[in-house]
């Protein structure tokens, strides 16, 4: 009787948790079909009058696809550079011996506590000195730099769980560290690589503050800045804002759903031994 009761409460808790997560998505999606007045009086219910033009005007407008392309470009290079740099660094810290190894690891862990907002001003001056203001690379490179701490910490922990016997056998066969990294570590690390990739993608896709500071040309705006086009001096078209948000979160949500098994495997790797 007690196990059944426990199972019942567990499923009840999971349904409540799922409901809390899905409710904002539901309100955002359905709100895209409402007028501003309907949103104020009926935020969570079905629209009294379905306004499909909110979605249609955005989908058939060139600005939406331009901003989506800018966001995709930023996210693609952010994820790619983050994975390349962090995976090589994590492999070095996990399996090579050199002076200052522990100090570097502790320094990277300390970087996880560093708030991004406090670094915006120094980053702005540095990007300006590099001549990258008002360019997409002025957003990509700082994002990669701030992703490295958590990426290296996650990857290093996973790499340390790979049996050392594999590397010893590879060294006996004359395999170099570069070949070990490419032929052994990378194929075995797909779960954690997917985890780091998705976390970097979502962070880049939703970043608002950094593009706001670095980009002034509206032709280079990523999607988070595109919301501002629906805000006027005296009011905001909230129906179009919610429709815009619903359309722009679909790529990141779809990528997460496709890679969720790898993400869960990556996050839980090393949790149980034996």
C-alpha atoms as a printed R data frame, in Angstrom:
    type eleno elety resid chain resno       x      y       z
1   ATOM     1    CA   UNK     A     1   0.000  0.000   0.000
2   ATOM     2    CA   UNK     A     2   2.771  2.423   0.915
3   ATOM     3    CA   UNK     A     3   4.704  1.928  -2.366
4   ATOM     4    CA   UNK     A     4   1.502  2.613  -4.335
5   ATOM     5    CA   UNK     A     5   0.826  5.735  -2.289
6   ATOM     6    CA   UNK     A     6   4.387  6.908  -2.860
7   ATOM     7    CA   UNK     A     7   4.014  6.335  -6.618
8   ATOM     8    CA   UNK     A     8   0.745  8.290  -6.620
9   ATOM     9    CA   UNK     A     9   2.285 11.299  -4.886
10  ATOM    10    CA   UNK     A    10   5.353 11.125  -7.097
11  ATOM    11    CA   UNK     A    11   3.251 11.290 -10.269
12  ATOM    12    CA   UNK     A    12   1.157 14.073  -8.756
13  ATOM    13    CA   UNK     A    13   4.290 16.065  -7.983
14  ATOM    14    CA   UNK     A    14   5.650 15.490 -11.523
15  ATOM    15    CA   UNK     A    15   2.376 16.623 -13.106
16  ATOM    16    CA   UNK     A    16   2.360 19.777 -10.976
17  ATOM    17    CA   UNK     A    17   5.984 20.515 -11.877
18  ATOM    18    CA   UNK     A    18   5.261 19.951 -15.576
19  ATOM    19    CA   UNK     A    19   2.237 22.221 -15.329
20  ATOM    20    CA   UNK     A    20   4.289 25.019 -13.796
21  ATOM    21    CA   UNK     A    21   6.791 24.713 -16.663
22  ATOM    22    CA   UNK     A    22   4.212 24.474 -19.447
23  ATOM    23    CA   UNK     A    23   1.888 27.211 -18.193
24  ATOM    24    CA   UNK     A    24   4.139 30.124 -19.294
25  ATOM    25    CA   UNK     A    25   4.649 28.485 -22.710
26  ATOM    26    CA   UNK     A    26   0.895 28.055 -23.087
27  ATOM    27    CA   UNK     A    27   0.197 31.652 -22.025
28  ATOM    28    CA   UNK     A    28   2.843 32.958 -24.450
29  ATOM    29    CA   UNK     A    29   1.641 30.926 -27.430
30  ATOM    30    CA   UNK     A    30  -2.068 31.597 -26.938
31  ATOM    31    CA   UNK     A    31  -1.395 35.227 -26.028
32  ATOM    32    CA   UNK     A    32   0.015 35.721 -29.514
33  ATOM    33    CA   UNK     A    33  -3.521 35.325 -30.882
34  ATOM    34    CA   UNK     A    34  -5.012 37.964 -28.568
35  ATOM    35    CA   UNK     A    35  -5.449 41.701 -28.630
36  ATOM    36    CA   UNK     A    36  -3.893 43.860 -25.918
37  ATOM    37    CA   UNK     A    37  -7.273 44.355 -24.247
38  ATOM    38    CA   UNK     A    38  -7.993 40.635 -24.247
39  ATOM    39    CA   UNK     A    39  -4.606 39.940 -22.648
40  ATOM    40    CA   UNK     A    40  -5.358 42.308 -19.789
41  ATOM    41    CA   UNK     A    41  -8.684 40.690 -18.930
42  ATOM    42    CA   UNK     A    42  -8.065 37.102 -20.025
43  ATOM    43    CA   UNK     A    43  -4.357 36.308 -19.706
44  ATOM    44    CA   UNK     A    44  -4.493 32.491 -19.517
45  ATOM    45    CA   UNK     A    45  -7.750 31.547 -21.239
46  ATOM    46    CA   UNK     A    46  -8.490 31.039 -24.917
47  ATOM    47    CA   UNK     A    47  -8.849 34.225 -27.016
48  ATOM    48    CA   UNK     A    48 -12.317 35.687 -27.324
49  ATOM    49    CA   UNK     A    49 -11.355 36.587 -30.895
50  ATOM    50    CA   UNK     A    50  -8.480 34.801 -32.624
51  ATOM    51    CA   UNK     A    51  -6.131 37.313 -34.249
52  ATOM    52    CA   UNK     A    52  -4.022 35.257 -36.656
53  ATOM    53    CA   UNK     A    53  -2.474 38.372 -38.167
54  ATOM    54    CA   UNK     A    54  -0.084 38.620 -35.202
55  ATOM    55    CA   UNK     A    55   1.709 35.464 -36.363
56  ATOM    56    CA   UNK     A    56   1.164 35.890 -40.101
57  ATOM    57    CA   UNK     A    57   2.568 39.427 -40.267
58  ATOM    58    CA   UNK     A    58   5.702 38.336 -38.408
59  ATOM    59    CA   UNK     A    59   6.292 35.173 -40.457
60  ATOM    60    CA   UNK     A    60   5.907 36.982 -43.776
61  ATOM    61    CA   UNK     A    61   7.980 39.989 -42.723
62  ATOM    62    CA   UNK     A    62  11.618 40.200 -43.779
63  ATOM    63    CA   UNK     A    63  12.746 41.642 -40.449
64  ATOM    64    CA   UNK     A    64  11.861 38.462 -38.554
65  ATOM    65    CA   UNK     A    65  14.003 36.249 -40.778
66  ATOM    66    CA   UNK     A    66  16.841 38.778 -40.755
67  ATOM    67    CA   UNK     A    67  16.938 38.805 -36.948
68  ATOM    68    CA   UNK     A    68  16.563 35.037 -36.833
69  ATOM    69    CA   UNK     A    69  19.534 34.715 -39.185
70  ATOM    70    CA   UNK     A    70  21.623 37.027 -37.000
71  ATOM    71    CA   UNK     A    71  20.733 34.999 -33.904
72  ATOM    72    CA   UNK     A    72  21.538 31.745 -35.699
73  ATOM    73    CA   UNK     A    73  24.929 33.100 -36.837
74  ATOM    74    CA   UNK     A    74  25.799 34.251 -33.315
75  ATOM    75    CA   UNK     A    75  24.620 31.002 -31.711
76  ATOM    76    CA   UNK     A    76  26.373 28.778 -34.280
77  ATOM    77    CA   UNK     A    77  29.797 30.342 -33.841
78  ATOM    78    CA   UNK     A    78  29.360 30.731 -30.074
79  ATOM    79    CA   UNK     A    79  28.589 27.035 -29.653
80  ATOM    80    CA   UNK     A    80  31.288 25.916 -32.115
81  ATOM    81    CA   UNK     A    81  34.079 28.007 -30.575
82  ATOM    82    CA   UNK     A    82  32.970 27.141 -27.039
83  ATOM    83    CA   UNK     A    83  33.070 23.409 -27.755
84  ATOM    84    CA   UNK     A    84  36.415 23.535 -29.556
85  ATOM    85    CA   UNK     A    85  38.261 25.632 -26.978
86  ATOM    86    CA   UNK     A    86  36.670 24.116 -23.877
87  ATOM    87    CA   UNK     A    87  37.052 20.482 -24.977
88  ATOM    88    CA   UNK     A    88  40.768 20.882 -25.722
89  ATOM    89    CA   UNK     A    89  41.331 22.783 -22.472
90  ATOM    90    CA   UNK     A    90  39.368 20.231 -20.438
91  ATOM    91    CA   UNK     A    91  41.324 17.334 -21.966
92  ATOM    92    CA   UNK     A    92  44.578 19.064 -21.092
93  ATOM    93    CA   UNK     A    93  43.493 19.672 -17.489
94  ATOM    94    CA   UNK     A    94  42.106 16.150 -17.097
95  ATOM    95    CA   UNK     A    95  44.923 14.000 -18.508
96  ATOM    96    CA   UNK     A    96  48.131 16.027 -18.797
97  ATOM    97    CA   UNK     A    97  50.479 16.854 -15.932
98  ATOM    98    CA   UNK     A    98  52.029 20.316 -15.726
99  ATOM    99    CA   UNK     A    99  52.804 22.995 -13.162
100 ATOM   100    CA   UNK     A   100  49.843 25.121 -12.034
101 ATOM   101    CA   UNK     A   101  47.216 22.604 -13.173
102 ATOM   102    CA   UNK     A   102  45.227 22.719  -9.922
103 ATOM   103    CA   UNK     A   103  45.463 26.512  -9.748
104 ATOM   104    CA   UNK     A   104  44.030 26.841 -13.247
105 ATOM   105    CA   UNK     A   105  41.187 24.465 -12.379
106 ATOM   106    CA   UNK     A   106  40.329 26.446  -9.264
107 ATOM   107    CA   UNK     A   107  40.485 29.700 -11.214
108 ATOM   108    CA   UNK     A   108  38.026 28.374 -13.800
109 ATOM   109    CA   UNK     A   109  35.673 27.203 -11.054
110 ATOM   110    CA   UNK     A   110  35.821 30.668  -9.496
111 ATOM   111    CA   UNK     A   111  34.705 32.087 -12.838
112 ATOM   112    CA   UNK     A   112  31.313 30.412 -12.370
113 ATOM   113    CA   UNK     A   113  30.533 32.877  -9.562
114 ATOM   114    CA   UNK     A   114  31.435 35.957 -11.593
115 ATOM   115    CA   UNK     A   115  28.260 37.878 -12.569
116 ATOM   116    CA   UNK     A   116  28.096 38.816 -16.227
117 ATOM   117    CA   UNK     A   117  26.421 42.180 -15.672
118 ATOM   118    CA   UNK     A   118  29.366 43.554 -13.688
119 ATOM   119    CA   UNK     A   119  31.713 42.879 -16.619
120 ATOM   120    CA   UNK     A   120  29.681 44.645 -19.314
121 ATOM   121    CA   UNK     A   121  31.552 47.938 -19.081
122 ATOM   122    CA   UNK     A   122  35.100 46.462 -19.242
123 ATOM   123    CA   UNK     A   123  33.985 44.180 -22.083
124 ATOM   124    CA   UNK     A   124  32.565 47.172 -23.955
125 ATOM   125    CA   UNK     A   125  35.900 49.012 -23.769
126 ATOM   126    CA   UNK     A   126  37.830 45.899 -24.817
127 ATOM   127    CA   UNK     A   127  35.540 45.214 -27.770
128 ATOM   128    CA   UNK     A   128  35.798 48.855 -28.803
129 ATOM   129    CA   UNK     A   129  39.618 48.675 -28.673
130 ATOM   130    CA   UNK     A   130  39.487 45.598 -30.915
131 ATOM   131    CA   UNK     A   131  37.320 47.450 -33.427
132 ATOM   132    CA   UNK     A   132  34.452 44.955 -33.091
133 ATOM   133    CA   UNK     A   133  31.717 47.303 -31.914
134 ATOM   134    CA   UNK     A   134  28.520 47.133 -33.964
135 ATOM   135    CA   UNK     A   135  29.437 43.712 -35.330
136 ATOM   136    CA   UNK     A   136  28.235 40.188 -34.604
137 ATOM   137    CA   UNK     A   137  31.741 39.139 -33.555
138 ATOM   138    CA   UNK     A   138  31.599 41.725 -30.798
139 ATOM   139    CA   UNK     A   139  28.820 39.582 -29.302
140 ATOM   140    CA   UNK     A   140  30.209 36.135 -30.166
141 ATOM   141    CA   UNK     A   141  33.670 36.437 -28.608
142 ATOM   142    CA   UNK     A   142  32.534 37.715 -25.171
143 ATOM   143    CA   UNK     A   143  29.876 34.996 -25.053
144 ATOM   144    CA   UNK     A   144  32.502 32.344 -25.765
145 ATOM   145    CA   UNK     A   145  34.761 33.774 -23.048
146 ATOM   146    CA   UNK     A   146  31.983 33.628 -20.443
147 ATOM   147    CA   UNK     A   147  30.943 30.115 -21.510
148 ATOM   148    CA   UNK     A   148  34.384 28.621 -21.022
149 ATOM   149    CA   UNK     A   149  34.284 28.318 -17.224
150 ATOM   150    CA   UNK     A   150  31.186 26.153 -16.954
151 ATOM   151    CA   UNK     A   151  32.017 24.263 -20.166
152 ATOM   152    CA   UNK     A   152  35.519 23.305 -19.023
153 ATOM   153    CA   UNK     A   153  34.295 22.303 -15.551
154 ATOM   154    CA   UNK     A   154  31.633 19.989 -17.030
155 ATOM   155    CA   UNK     A   155  33.885 18.512 -19.702
156 ATOM   156    CA   UNK     A   156  36.821 18.015 -17.357
157 ATOM   157    CA   UNK     A   157  34.715 16.029 -14.916
158 ATOM   158    CA   UNK     A   158  33.467 13.786 -17.711
159 ATOM   159    CA   UNK     A   159  36.920 13.298 -19.242
160 ATOM   160    CA   UNK     A   160  38.311 12.226 -15.874
161 ATOM   161    CA   UNK     A   161  35.770  9.378 -15.781
162 ATOM   162    CA   UNK     A   162  37.144  7.839 -18.988
163 ATOM   163    CA   UNK     A   163  39.250  4.776 -18.028
164 ATOM   164    CA   UNK     A   164  42.954  5.575 -18.008
165 ATOM   165    CA   UNK     A   165  43.684  2.146 -19.459
166 ATOM   166    CA   UNK     A   166  42.429  3.391 -22.826
167 ATOM   167    CA   UNK     A   167  45.020  6.159 -22.891
168 ATOM   168    CA   UNK     A   168  47.796  3.875 -21.663
169 ATOM   169    CA   UNK     A   169  47.039  1.368 -24.425
170 ATOM   170    CA   UNK     A   170  46.938  4.183 -26.990
171 ATOM   171    CA   UNK     A   171  50.321  5.504 -25.835
172 ATOM   172    CA   UNK     A   172  51.834  2.016 -26.122
173 ATOM   173    CA   UNK     A   173  50.537  1.826 -29.694
174 ATOM   174    CA   UNK     A   174  52.267  5.114 -30.471
175 ATOM   175    CA   UNK     A   175  49.135  7.292 -30.503
176 ATOM   176    CA   UNK     A   176  49.740 11.005 -29.936
177 ATOM   177    CA   UNK     A   177  47.689 13.137 -27.558
178 ATOM   178    CA   UNK     A   178  45.988 14.825 -30.505
179 ATOM   179    CA   UNK     A   179  44.877 11.472 -31.936
180 ATOM   180    CA   UNK     A   180  43.729 10.298 -28.495
181 ATOM   181    CA   UNK     A   181  41.641 13.418 -28.161
182 ATOM   182    CA   UNK     A   182  40.033 13.057 -31.600
183 ATOM   183    CA   UNK     A   183  39.695  9.280 -31.847
184 ATOM   184    CA   UNK     A   184  39.014  8.281 -28.221
185 ATOM   185    CA   UNK     A   185  37.798 11.204 -26.131
186 ATOM   186    CA   UNK     A   186  35.431 12.917 -28.569
187 ATOM   187    CA   UNK     A   187  33.496  9.756 -29.618
188 ATOM   188    CA   UNK     A   188  33.049  8.741 -25.968
189 ATOM   189    CA   UNK     A   189  31.980 12.227 -24.877
190 ATOM   190    CA   UNK     A   190  28.966 12.869 -27.069
191 ATOM   191    CA   UNK     A   191  26.543 13.164 -24.100
192 ATOM   192    CA   UNK     A   192  28.508 15.883 -22.300
193 ATOM   193    CA   UNK     A   193  29.346 17.655 -25.566
194 ATOM   194    CA   UNK     A   194  25.623 17.763 -26.369
195 ATOM   195    CA   UNK     A   195  24.927 19.110 -22.880
196 ATOM   196    CA   UNK     A   196  27.479 21.903 -23.170
197 ATOM   197    CA   UNK     A   197  26.324 22.670 -26.713
198 ATOM   198    CA   UNK     A   198  22.672 23.042 -25.739
199 ATOM   199    CA   UNK     A   199  23.450 25.165 -22.675
200 ATOM   200    CA   UNK     A   200  25.649 27.435 -24.789
201 ATOM   201    CA   UNK     A   201  23.011 27.611 -27.514
202 ATOM   202    CA   UNK     A   202  20.188 28.561 -25.156
203 ATOM   203    CA   UNK     A   203  22.354 31.142 -23.385
204 ATOM   204    CA   UNK     A   204  23.399 32.725 -26.677
205 ATOM   205    CA   UNK     A   205  19.903 32.562 -28.168
206 ATOM   206    CA   UNK     A   206  18.335 34.386 -25.214
207 ATOM   207    CA   UNK     A   207  21.118 36.892 -24.508
208 ATOM   208    CA   UNK     A   208  19.686 40.407 -24.441
209 ATOM   209    CA   UNK     A   209  22.133 42.587 -22.512
210 ATOM   210    CA   UNK     A   210  25.296 41.955 -24.537
211 ATOM   211    CA   UNK     A   211  23.774 42.622 -28.016
212 ATOM   212    CA   UNK     A   212  22.039 45.684 -26.595
213 ATOM   213    CA   UNK     A   213  25.386 47.127 -25.507
214 ATOM   214    CA   UNK     A   214  27.483 46.062 -28.498
215 ATOM   215    CA   UNK     A   215  25.128 46.542 -31.481
216 ATOM   216    CA   UNK     A   216  23.667 49.822 -32.671
217 ATOM   217    CA   UNK     A   217  22.828 48.919 -36.282
218 ATOM   218    CA   UNK     A   218  19.298 47.496 -36.350
219 ATOM   219    CA   UNK     A   219  20.204 45.370 -39.392
220 ATOM   220    CA   UNK     A   220  22.419 43.311 -37.052
221 ATOM   221    CA   UNK     A   221  19.861 42.902 -34.275
222 ATOM   222    CA   UNK     A   222  19.345 39.335 -32.976
223 ATOM   223    CA   UNK     A   223  15.859 38.301 -31.999
224 ATOM   224    CA   UNK     A   224  15.890 39.478 -28.325
225 ATOM   225    CA   UNK     A   225  16.375 43.050 -29.545
226 ATOM   226    CA   UNK     A   226  13.665 42.595 -32.161
227 ATOM   227    CA   UNK     A   227  11.009 42.761 -29.459
228 ATOM   228    CA   UNK     A   228  11.709 46.474 -29.154
229 ATOM   229    CA   UNK     A   229  10.150 47.121 -32.575
230 ATOM   230    CA   UNK     A   230   6.720 46.453 -31.057
231 ATOM   231    CA   UNK     A   231   7.224 48.961 -28.250
232 ATOM   232    CA   UNK     A   232   6.056 52.480 -28.983
233 ATOM   233    CA   UNK     A   233   6.291 55.704 -27.035
234 ATOM   234    CA   UNK     A   234   2.805 55.367 -25.587
235 ATOM   235    CA   UNK     A   235   2.155 51.642 -25.610
236 ATOM   236    CA   UNK     A   236   3.256 48.118 -26.494
237 ATOM   237    CA   UNK     A   237   1.587 45.672 -28.871
238 ATOM   238    CA   UNK     A   238   1.745 42.739 -26.457
239 ATOM   239    CA   UNK     A   239  -0.027 40.352 -28.809
240 ATOM   240    CA   UNK     A   240   2.721 40.704 -31.414
241 ATOM   241    CA   UNK     A   241   5.401 40.564 -28.727
242 ATOM   242    CA   UNK     A   242   4.099 37.191 -27.488
243 ATOM   243    CA   UNK     A   243   3.714 35.906 -31.052
244 ATOM   244    CA   UNK     A   244   7.287 36.976 -31.799
245 ATOM   245    CA   UNK     A   245   8.600 35.256 -28.653
246 ATOM   246    CA   UNK     A   246   6.649 32.064 -29.441
247 ATOM   247    CA   UNK     A   247   8.163 31.829 -32.913
248 ATOM   248    CA   UNK     A   248  11.721 32.561 -31.817
249 ATOM   249    CA   UNK     A   249  11.880 30.026 -28.974
250 ATOM   250    CA   UNK     A   250  10.871 27.169 -31.271
251 ATOM   251    CA   UNK     A   251  14.391 26.511 -32.703
252 ATOM   252    CA   UNK     A   252  16.041 26.288 -29.271
253 ATOM   253    CA   UNK     A   253  13.165 24.184 -27.913
254 ATOM   254    CA   UNK     A   254  13.321 21.830 -30.894
255 ATOM   255    CA   UNK     A   255  17.067 21.398 -30.563
256 ATOM   256    CA   UNK     A   256  16.696 20.639 -26.869
257 ATOM   257    CA   UNK     A   257  14.011 18.008 -27.502
258 ATOM   258    CA   UNK     A   258  16.185 16.305 -30.106
259 ATOM   259    CA   UNK     A   259  19.212 16.203 -27.816
260 ATOM   260    CA   UNK     A   260  17.490 15.632 -24.466
261 ATOM   261    CA   UNK     A   261  18.704 12.027 -24.054
262 ATOM   262    CA   UNK     A   262  22.294 13.089 -24.597
263 ATOM   263    CA   UNK     A   263  21.846 16.058 -22.239
264 ATOM   264    CA   UNK     A   264  20.483 13.906 -19.408
265 ATOM   265    CA   UNK     A   265  23.255 11.365 -19.918
266 ATOM   266    CA   UNK     A   266  25.852 14.134 -19.826
267 ATOM   267    CA   UNK     A   267  24.526 15.780 -16.678
268 ATOM   268    CA   UNK     A   268  24.203 12.475 -14.787
269 ATOM   269    CA   UNK     A   269  27.542 11.005 -15.899
270 ATOM   270    CA   UNK     A   270  29.704 10.039 -12.977
271 ATOM   271    CA   UNK     A   271  26.847 10.346 -10.492
272 ATOM   272    CA   UNK     A   272  26.943  6.627  -9.738
273 ATOM   273    CA   UNK     A   273  30.040  4.465  -9.623
274 ATOM   274    CA   UNK     A   274  30.427  0.769  -9.286
